[in-house]
Amino acid sequence: MTRFIDVSHQIVAGMTTYPGLPGPVIDDHVSFEASQRTYAPGTEFNITRISMVANTGTYLDMPAHRYRDGADLSDLELEKVADVPGVVVQAPGREVGPEAFDGVEVAGRAVLVRTGWDRHWRTGAYGAPEHPFLTEAAARLLADSGARLVGIDSVNIDDTSEDAKGARPAHSVLLAAGIPVIEHLCLLELLPAGGFRFFAVPVKVQGMGTFPVRAFAIADE
């Protein structure tokens, strides 16, 4: 039997994803009532619009998010984000170093780092600078080892504390290697240790380096 496991957050009007960024605005472009003036009696439609920054909910970063000449969403190869063999790695602490991946086969896989930080989602603690992150050495190991995609269930894959001084080495290393990054995953504890197929496909927008995804896994039981 095949099981589908959703590991993405729901997007809700006004919510905060990353501290300091505005929440999405969701409203009607054409309401059911307004559409009645266009269609036959008894026929009505609703057209909704959303205004949001690209870094909303569970989202994917492309190289263009970090590098001016990097590949954007329209350049994304589906093989990197659809039907990718996946593995979950339990984070040992706040700083996730290369030792966390000892003995883990990451080549060609979606490597999802489970920190448990998603338990703070939509609370003041979620964006706190104490959140877990990947070190530069860990990112370099994953890039050198041929990971196809890297995700984390934390507010950022990089250290955002004052000690980091604005550096973003994990983003820089992974995106320079053409490896998409997914942040704000959730419920990674539901994924089977024995493996799964991972999907996280954004819309194909030219000129954008980040966009929300419906991240999910398929597992056979």
TIKOLGU-439164 format. One record per atom (N, C-alpha, C): residue in one letter; x, y, z. Coordinates in steps of 0.001 Angstrom, whole numbers, padded with zeros to 6 digits, always signed. Layout:
aXYZ...
//
This chain:
m+000843-001192+000000m+000000+000000+000000m+000880+001244+000000t+000493+002234-000765t+001246+003488-000853t+000676+004517+000110r+001580+005209+000817r+001165+006233+001771r+001735+007580+001345f+000901+008626+001350f+001330+009982+001056f+001522+010730+002376i+002662+011401+002523i+002986+012094+003771i+003295+013552+003458d+002435+014441+003908d+002597+015875+003669d+003564+016450+004704v+004625+017099+004235v+005615+017677+005159v+005773+019178+004915s+004696+019820+004455s+004717+021261+004219s+003688+021948+005104h+003978+023205+005426h+003070+023995+006256h+001931+024591+005421q+000801+024776+006045q-000327+025457+005412q-000055+026956+005390i-000410+027598+004296i-000289+029060+004202i-001622+029687+004601v-001557+030579+005569v-002751+031222+006123v-002574+032734+006029a-003628+033443+005682a-003565+034898+005563a-002994+035528+006832g-002022+036414+006642g-001475+037176+007750g-000409+036481+008578m-000104+035224+008280m+000836+034487+009117m+002270+034970+008880t+003123+034713+009878t+004545+035010+009760t+005303+033730+009463t+006102+033755+008406t+007000+032640+008115t+008385+032947+008654y+008955+034038+008202y+010284+034470+008641y+010145+035838+009286p+010649+036018+010499p+010488+037296+011202p+010951+038483+010360g+010100+039490+010286g+010435+040689+009536g+009858+040731+008143l+009426+039578+007625l+008806+039545+006306l+007286+039602+006455p+006600+040291+005550p+005147+040419+005685p+004419+039105+005447g+003289+038962+006094g+002452+037785+005893g+001630+037918+004628p+001116+036827+004113p+000336+036867+002877p-001030+037530+003074v-001496+038176+002024v-002844+038753+001989v-003646+037936+000988i-004738+037340+001434i-005567+036493+000581i-006980+037068+000558d-007473+037388-000626d-008830+037930-000724d-009413+037603-002095d-010627+038081-002333d-011312+037813-003593d-010919+038825-004661h-010610+038338-005830h-010518+039209-007009h-011902+039337-007625v-012599+038198-007727v-014008+038177-008128v-014737+037276-007142s-015702+037810-006445s-016462+037014-005482s-017547+036217-006190f-018111+035216-005497f-019239+034474-006061f-020367+035432-006434e-020644+036375-005536e-021752+037302-005761e-021502+038167-006997a-020259+038684-007121a-019956+039547-008260a-020002+038777-009580s-019638+037511-009556s-019607+036723-010790s-020998+036445-011340q-022016+036570-010505q-023374+036278-010954q-023838+037242-012046r-023164+038401-012114r-023530+039378-013152r-023027+038949-014534t-022103+037994-014575t-021483+037561-015834t-022074+036255-016355y-022479+035365-015439y-022866+034013-015840y-024377+033819-015792a-024792+032700-016336a-026218+032371-016378a-026757+032191-014966p-028045+032349-014783p-028633+032160-013453p-028260+030807-012851g-027855+030815-011606g-027467+029590-010913g-026016+029203-011121t-025276+029953-011949t-023856+029675-012209t-023012+030785-011594e-022050+030426-010771e-021176+031415-010146e-019785+030821-009929f-018794+031716-009898f-017411+031310-009694f-016735+032269-008716n-015657+031796-008120n-014838+032633-007241n-013409+032623-007761i-012821+033803-007935i-011408+033938-008313i-010705+034643-007158t-009753+033951-006556t-009058+034479-005389t-007672+034950-005787r-007157+035934-005077r-005794+036395-005315r-005013+036350-004006i-003697+036240-004156i-002819+036238-002995i-001651+037171-003269s-001321+037990-002292s-000150+038854-002364s+000797+038410-001253m+002012+038026-001637m+002942+037517-000628m+004371+037632-001138v+005306+037636-000203v+006703+037499-000587v+006940+036032-000925a+007954+035771-001734a+008204+034397-002176a+008583+033487-001017n+009192+034045+000018n+009617+033259+001177n+008459+033132+002161t+007460+032361+001766t+006257+032169+002568t+005965+030680+002689g+005654+030230+003898g+005348+028819+004108g+006580+027952+003915t+006359+026752+003426t+007461+025857+003075t+007881+026196+001654y+009130+026627+001475y+009529+027101+000148y+010887+026566-000279l+011096+026646-001592l+012326+026163-002216l+013161+027338-002690d+014462+027283-002413d+015418+028279-002891d+016190+027722-004076m+016288+028526-005111m+017114+028218-006274m+018383+029072-006233p+019385+028741-007046p+020603+029555-007058p+020361+031052-007233a+019326+031443-007997a+019031+032861-008222a+018648+033584-006934h+018311+032840-005897h+018016+033456-004600h+019280+034051-003984r+020431+033465-004313r+021707+033882-003724r+022637+034550-004738y+022557+034113-005985y+023504+034571-006998y+022782+035255-008158r+023278+036406-008569r+022618+037200-009612r+022499+036453-010934d+023496+035631-011237d+023465+034891-012501d+023035+033442-012306g+022424+033145-011145g+022030+031777-010844g+020745+031361-011539a+020545+030059-011638a+019328+029513-012244a+018107+029887-011400d+017019+030256-012069d+015800+030609-011349d+014777+029479-011448l+013563+029741-011001l+012527+028704-010969l+012224+028133-012349s+012322+028970-013371s+012012+028488-014718s+013091+027553-015254d+014253+027554-014612d+015350+026679-015038d+015376+025359-014273l+014509+025221-013303l+014565+024065-012403l+014273+022759-013134e+015191+021815-012998e+014995+020488-013578e+014119+019665-012637l+013050+019098-013153l+012114+018349-012315l+012783+017177-011616e+013835+016638-012227e+014534+015507-011615e+015124+015850-010257k+015292+017152-009978k+015870+017557-008699k+014834+017656-007576v+013551+017738-007963v+012534+017993-006946v+011331+017059-007025a+011329+016115-007945a+010189+015214-008103a+010654+013768-008180d+009996+012932-007379d+010297+011497-007360d+011774+011239-007047v+012280+011987-006067v+013678+011873-005654v+013767+010915-004465p+014645+009916-004489p+014808+009071-003309p+015255+009918-002129g+014616+009724-000983g+014883+010591+000156g+015402+009867+001373v+016082+010639+002220v+016584+010132+003490v+016433+011230+004539v+016031+010844+005746v+015922+011779+006863v+017113+011579+007781v+017717+012693+008182v+018855+012661+009095v+018475+013419+010360q+018586+012768+011491q+018269+013394+012769q+019398+014325+013183a+019079+015592+013422a+020091+016563+013832a+020534+016288+015263p+021840+016298+015516p+022342+015996+016860p+022274+017169+017829g+022044+018359+017334g+022018+019546+018197g+021762+020778+017369r+022064+021956+017928r+021793+023200+017213r+022661+023329+015966e+023948+023032+016070e+024850+023103+014935e+024957+021716+014294v+024434+021597+013103v+024441+020311+012407v+025690+020251+011534g+026677+019505+012001g+027941+019413+011293g+028012+018192+010408p+029154+017983+009743p+029292+016859+008808p+029165+015498+009468e+029462+015423+010778e+029369+014137+011472e+027941+013604+011514a+026955+014488+011360a+025555+014048+011350a+025256+013134+010171f+026096+013177+009144f+025845+012410+007925f+026779+011209+007789d+027488+010900+008866d+028368+009727+008851d+027555+008463+008563g+027974+007696+007594g+027303+006448+007266g+026002+006607+006503v+025649+007839+006111v+024406+008090+005384v+024708+008231+003897e+024002+007493+003077e+024151+007604+001631e+023348+008799+001149v+024029+009856+000732v+023338+011081+000334v+023391+011331-001170a+024248+010649-001885a+024402+010881-003322a+023087+010637-004065g+022660+011637-004826g+021448+011510-005623g+020161+011553-004823r+020239+011931-003564r+019054+011880-002701r+018603+013260-002226a+017342+013316-001827a+016823+014458-001088a+017175+014224+000373v+018048+015047+000900v+018521+014888+002275v+017750+015870+003155l+016893+015351+004018l+016031+016171+004860l+016521+016105+006299v+016856+017257+006853v+017421+017333+008191v+016297+017590+009197r+016112+016639+010077r+015053+016744+011087r+015628+017292+012387t+015190+018485+012756t+015639+019117+013996t+014539+019179+015048g+013290+019048+014614g+012159+019183+015526g+011745+020622+015768w+012413+021563+015091w+012103+022983+015312w+010713+023363+014815d+010137+022553+013954d+008789+022846+013453d+007741+022853+014551r+008095+022333+015722r+007142+022370+016845r+006856+023808+017281h+007727+024740+016911h+007548+026146+017283h+006822+026958+016208w+006425+026319+015129w+005812+027030+013999w+004694+027946+014454r+004713+029165+013983r+003727+030208+014270r+003682+030578+015748t+004833+030475+016395t+005010+031008+017745t+006209+031955+017704g+006367+032748+018763g+007487+033670+018824g+008830+032970+018858a+008833+031718+019304a+010093+030983+019417a+010629+030525+018070y+009764+030431+017065y+010186+029844+015790y+011331+030632+015153g+011249+031944+015193g+012273+032766+014554g+013428+033136+015450a+013496+032550+016638a+014574+032871+017571a+015929+032494+016994p+016981+033251+017305p+018308+032972+016744p+018915+031660+017224e+018304+031006+018191e+018824+029725+018683e+018403+028545+017809h+017766+028802+016688h+017271+027713+015843h+018423+026856+015307p+018160+025587+015009p+019183+024707+014426p+019527+025114+012989f+020747+024772+012577f+021205+025124+011239f+022328+024195+010799l+022622+024204+009499l+023737+023442+008948l+025002+024286+008981t+026100+023682+009357t+027372+024382+009284t+027881+024394+007847e+028847+025261+007595e+029435+025303+006267e+030071+023967+005900a+030724+023334+006878a+031370+022049+006606a+030346+020987+006226a+029178+021010+006868a+028129+020049+006537a+027603+020297+005130a+027378+021569+004795a+026897+021903+003452a+027906+021475+002392r+029176+021680+002690r+030201+021299+001720r+030261+019782+001545l+030097+019057+002645l+030067+017598+002546l+028923+017143+001652l+027740+017718+001858l+026577+017324+001062l+026766+017673-000411a+027343+018843-000666a+027584+019240-002054a+028612+018330-002708d+029694+018071-002011d+030758+017228-002565d+030314+015777-002735s+029342+015358-001912s+028876+013968-001955s+027747+013753-002947g+027300+014821-003598g+026307+014671-004656g+024862+014643-004216a+024528+015279-003079a+023117+015377-002687a+022346+016101-003788r+021126+015662-004059r+020335+016275-005122r+019526+017452-004608l+019144+017403-003360l+018312+018436-002744l+018566+018367-001245v+018505+019510-000549v+018697+019519+000903v+017576+020333+001535g+016945+019782+002575g+015868+020476+003266g+016050+020428+004761i+015342+021317+005453i+015421+021379+006909i+014080+021855+007458d+013743+021412+008670d+012480+021813+009305d+012687+022972+010270s+013639+023837+009966s+013958+024989+010804s+013656+026276+010053v+013790+027410+010735v+013468+028703+010144v+014493+029122+009096n+015691+028566+009166n+016715+028872+008174n+017747+027758+008179i+018288+027442+007024i+019314+026412+006958i+020660+026947+007435d+020766+028282+007555d+021976+028938+008046d+021764+029506+009450d+022869+029758+010118d+022862+030456+011404d+022463+031909+011162t+021438+032395+011868t+020993+033781+011710t+021253+034615+012952s+022020+034077+013896s+022327+034817+015114s+023327+035937+014817e+023522+036813+015776e+024475+037910+015604e+025893+037385+015386d+026190+036221+015948d+027528+035648+015788d+027842+035360+014317a+026816+035113+013525a+027029+034783+012109a+027403+035997+011276k+027113+037195+011800k+027454+038440+011118k+026907+038506+009684g+025740+037938+009496g+025082+038019+008184g+025591+037046+007150a+026550+036213+007505a+027058+035218+006543a+026033+034111+006350r+025969+033550+005162r+025042+032467+004865r+025800+031365+004110p+026740+030705+004776p+027584+029726+004080p+026848+028508+003561a+025824+028017+004267a+025104+026829+003794a+024370+027140+002495h+023652+028257+002475h+023009+028684+001231h+024046+028846+000119s+025134+029532+000448s+026137+029852-000564s+026732+028597-001189v+027084+027627-000355v+027719+026404-000845v+026737+025558-001650l+025557+025321-001080l+024594+024434-001748l+024069+025032-003050l+023709+026301-003019l+023155+026909-004224l+024216+027102-005295a+025464+027338-004901a+026550+027422-005883a+026733+026090-006601a+026416+025002-005898a+026524+023665-006494a+025266+023270-007265g+024293+024173-007338g+023056+023877-008056g+022106+022982-007300i+022271+022918-005978i+021419+022053-005141i+020301+022893-004537p+019045+022641-004892p+017947+023399-004283p+017886+023187-002773v+017445+024223-002081v+017310+024191-000629v+015839+024390-000274i+015328+023571+000632i+013954+023734+001105i+013984+024014+002605e+013320+025091+003006e+013253+025473+004416e+011807+025408+004909h+011652+025337+006217h+010338+025304+006869h+009568+024027+006548l+010247+022916+006486l+009560+021630+006394l+008930+021309+007749c+008112+020277+007801c+007494+019891+009068c+007175+018398+009059l+006941+017870+010243l+006488+016486+010420l+007432+015456+009813l+008711+015747+009824l+009674+014808+009245l+009753+013509+010032e+009260+013522+011263e+009250+012288+012057e+008312+011239+011479l+007432+011651+010568l+006504+010701+009953l+007124+009940+008792l+008276+010382+008339l+008908+009740+007193l+009623+008466+007618p+009482+007402+006851p+010085+006121+007231p+011608+006134+007110a+012263+005535+008071a+013722+005463+008056a+014232+004641+006892g+013390+003749+006387g+013802+002883+005295g+013814+003533+003938g+013384+004788+003851g+013406+005502+002586g+012026+005838+002053f+011988+006741+001083f+010742+007249+000521f+011086+007996-000754r+010055+008398-001506r+010233+009247-002677r+009719+010629-002327f+010514+011656-002647f+010212+013017-002201f+009851+013912-003379f+008871+014810-003136f+008398+015751-004152f+008273+017143-003526a+008756+018160-004232a+008604+019539-003761a+008722+020460-004965v+007664+020558-005747v+007705+021249-007042v+007060+022634-006929p+007806+023685-007271p+007224+025034-007292p+006662+025355-008677v+005981+026477-008798v+005506+026910-010113v+006693+027411-010935k+006519+027431-012240k+007608+027739-013174k+007590+029224-013530v+008131+030050-012619v+008117+031502-012790v+009508+031994-013171q+009600+032682-014274q+010873+033238-014691q+011214+034466-013851g+012474+034569-013446g+012925+035737-012706g+012778+035640-011199m+012302+034498-010687m+012176+034320-009239m+013088+033185-008779g+013698+033381-007613g+014613+032382-007087g+014064+031586-005928t+012869+031926-005469t+012251+031261-004318t+010752+031193-004527f+010128+030097-004071f+008665+030020-004143f+008176+028887-003242p+006957+029025-002683p+006391+027945-001859p+006215+026656-002651v+006270+025538-001934v+006068+024222-002529v+005096+023424-001674r+004459+022445-002271r+003716+021425-001518r+004674+020237-001412a+005373+020178-000302a+006373+019128-000109a+005695+017889+000469f+005963+016735-000170f+005370+015507+000343f+006243+014313-000048a+006000+013222+000626a+006724+011992+000351a+005739+010883+000050i+006200+009921-000717i+005444+008700-000983i+006241+007530-000429a+005601+006740+000402a+006277+005594+001006a+005436+004347+000786d+006089+003258+000537d+005413+001962+000384d+005420+001223+001701e+004267+000678+002063e+004149-000053+003329e+003755-001492+003068
//
